Amino acid sequence: MTEKLQFEMQDHTALITINNPAANTWDADNLQALEALIKDLNADPNCYSLVITGAGDKFFSAGADLNLFASGDPEHAGMIANHFHAAFKALTHFNGVSVAAINGYAMGGGLECAMSCDIRIAEAQAVMALPEATVGLLPAGLGTQHLPWLVGEGWAKRMILCGERVDAETARSIGLVEEVVPKGESLTRALAIAASTAKQSPTSVAACKQLIMAARHKTMPEALNDEREAFVALFSTLDQKEGVNAFLEKRAPAWKNA
């Protein structure tokens, strides 16, 4: 880990804070730390969800530290792009439910981080953009693929090709975020959503998440076959037996995440 990425567990939720002043930028240190942390969380049966937010009250994250690209070295750029891909791909495929608490500006790699989460909660003052083309770059943290999936091709082109910024309400209206809350309340709301997953079987959640995301790259007949197979596979888990019997016995389930 690094001081640029803070982490603590709150019950079954991992709280991750991007802490790289002044704008919570991403660099090789915190990107590699995020990738390693997600790997550890996936191996922790006690972790059902995660929330990621930015330190302070102005920035969720302003994206990449542009000093990383000042030399114009393609080899170095490729290394940094690989770190962005690996970190945000790991976040996208986190086993549990991931929630971004967007507490301010989410620009470039900051927005790409948020888009790698399952759910996004934005504060009313938040501003979101993918402005890489204004400095001769492009979104290289999965942004060119995640954004059109979330908002459609038209809005993706407005934001990426035209450099358009969107405020929180616009982001909600186009499907970029799921909810808008007053200033200072995104973390509380995100933690509440994450905590609600403790009522769900974590093995079921992991299987359902994979099936939902299969729509991005599989045909419906393929995914429907996966759905049936995943349903049957749950009967080999402890949580399936616990969930059904807890319901029949009118008690709260004690999940094992196994």
N, C-alpha and C positions, 0 to 999 in steps of 0.2 A: 504494500500500500504506500501511498504518498499523502502528504498533508494537503495536496491539491484535490484530493477526493476523500471526504470523510464518510465514515460508516458506523452505524450502530443498529442493533436489533431491538425492536419494540414488539414484544410477544412474538407473533409469527411473521412480522413484517420487517424487512430490511430497509432502513432509511439511509439513502445515499445523498450526500450533499456535494455539489461541485463547488470547490473552494479555491479558486485561483484568481485572486484580485488582480486588477480592479474589475474585470468584466467576466470572470469565471470562464476564461478561455480554455480550450482543449490543446494539449500538447502530447508528446510521446509518453510522458510520465503518467498522466492521469488516464489516457486512453488504454495503455497497457494495464494499469491498475484496475480499470473498469472491467476489462476482459477477464482478468484473473479472478476478480471478485464474483462475477456472474458464474464462473465455473465452480467456485467454492459454494455459492448459494444453491446451485443446482444439486450439489452433492449433500446438502444439509437437509435432512428430513423435517427439521423444525421450521424451515422457511417456506411459507406459502405465497408470499407476495413481496413486492418491493415498491418503494416510492423514491423518485429522484427529483431533486429541486436544486436551486442555486442559493449560495450564501448571500446574505444581504437582502435589500429590498428593491434593487434596480435591475439586476440581471439574473435571468435563469442561466443563460450562457450566450456570450457574443460569438461563439464558434471558435474556429481555429485562430491561434496566435499567428498573425500574418508575418511575424518575424521569421517563422519557420520556412517561408517561401521567398524571402528577400534575395537569396543568393541566385535564384533561378536554376538551381541544379536539379535536373530531371530525376537523377537517382535518389536524391534526398526526398524529393516530392513523392516519388513512388513509395518510399519507406513510410512516410507519414500517411499517405492514402491507404496503405495496407493496415496501419494501426486503426484508422477510422473505420475501415470495413470490418476488421476483426472485432473491435469493441462494440459497434452498433449492431452487427450481426448477432453477436452473443446476447446483447440486450433484447433484440427482437425475438430470439428463441429461448429466452428465459422460461423455465418450466412453469412458473406460476403467473400470477397477474401482476403486470407492471403499470404504474401510474406516474405520469409526469405532472408535477405541481409547478406550473409555469408562472413564476412570481415576478416576471419583468420581461425585459427584452430577450427573445429567443431568435437569434440570428444565425444563419449559416449552419455550422455544425451544432449549434445549440438547438435549433429547430429540428435538425436531423436526429439528434438524441431523443427529443420529445416524440418524434414520429416513430421511433423504434419501440416506443412503449405501447401497451394495449389501449390505454385510456389517457386522455389529456384534460387537465383542469387548468384553466387560465384565469388569472386575475384581471379585473376590468381594465387596468392600465397597461396590460401586456401588449407588446408589438412583435409580430412574427414576420420573417422574411428569409429568402434564400438569395442574397445579393452577390454571390460569388462572381457572376459575369461582369459586375461593375469594376472588378479588379483583375480581369483577365483570367479568371478561374472558372470552375464549375462545381456544383455540389457533388462531393466525392465520398460522402458518408451515407450512402444509400438514398440520398434525397431525390435524385431524378426518378427513382422507382417508387418510393413510398408516397411522395406528394401526389402524383396523378392517381394512385390507387385510392387515396383518401378523399381528394377533392375533385377529381375529374381532370381531363386533359386541358380544358379551357383555362381553369384557374391555375393549374400547374404552369401553363405557359405564361400567364400574366405575371406570376410570381418569379419564375426562373428566367424567362426570356425578356420580360419588361422590367424586372426588378421591383415589382409592386410589393409594398408592405401592407399587411393587414392588421387591423386592431382586433381585440378579443371578440367583439360581437360579430364582426365579419367572419372571423375564423370559425365561430360557432355556426354561423348560418351556412357556411360552405362545407362543414363537416371536418374541419381541421382539428377542432377541439370539441369535446362532448359537453362541456359545461363551463360557464363563466361565473366567477364569484367575486365579491368585493376585495379590494386591496388588503393583503395580509391574511387572507383566508384560504389560499390554495392548498397549503400544506395540511391544515386541519381537515379539509374536505378530502384530499387525496388519501390521507391516513385512514379516514373513516371508510372510504371505499375499499382500500386494501384490507382493512380489518374484517370487512364483511365476508371476505373469501374464506375465513376460518370456519364458516358454517358449511362450506362446500368440501366435498372430498378432494384433497389435492391431487390424487391420481386421476380422478375424473376431470378436474380442471385442466391438467396437463394434456390429457387425451383430446378434450374438446377444443382446446386452443390450437392444437395441431390440425384438427379437422377444419376449423373455421379458416385458418390461414391457407389450407390446401386449395381454397378457391382461387388463390393468386396464381397458381401454376399448374393445376390439374383440371381435367374435364370433370363435369358433374358425375358421369358414370364411374370414373375412377375414384372420385372422392366418396361416392355412395358405397362403393365396395369397401373402402377404407373404414367408413363409419360402422358398417356391420362387423368387420373384423375387430375394430377397437372395442365395440360393445362387448363382444364375446371375451376379449382379452381381459377386460375388467374383472371377470369372474375368477381370475387367477390372483386377484389382489386381496389383501386383508381388509382394505377399506370398503370394498363392495360388500363383504359379509357384515362388517361393522355397521355400515350405513343402513342396510335393509333391516337388520335385527334391532338397531337402535330405534328406527321408526316404528317397528311392530311392538317394541317394548315401551314406547312412549318416553324415551329418554334422549338426551343429547349424545351424539356420537363422539367417540374418542378416536380421532383419526391417527393413523400410523404413517401415512404417506408411503405406503408400501402395499 
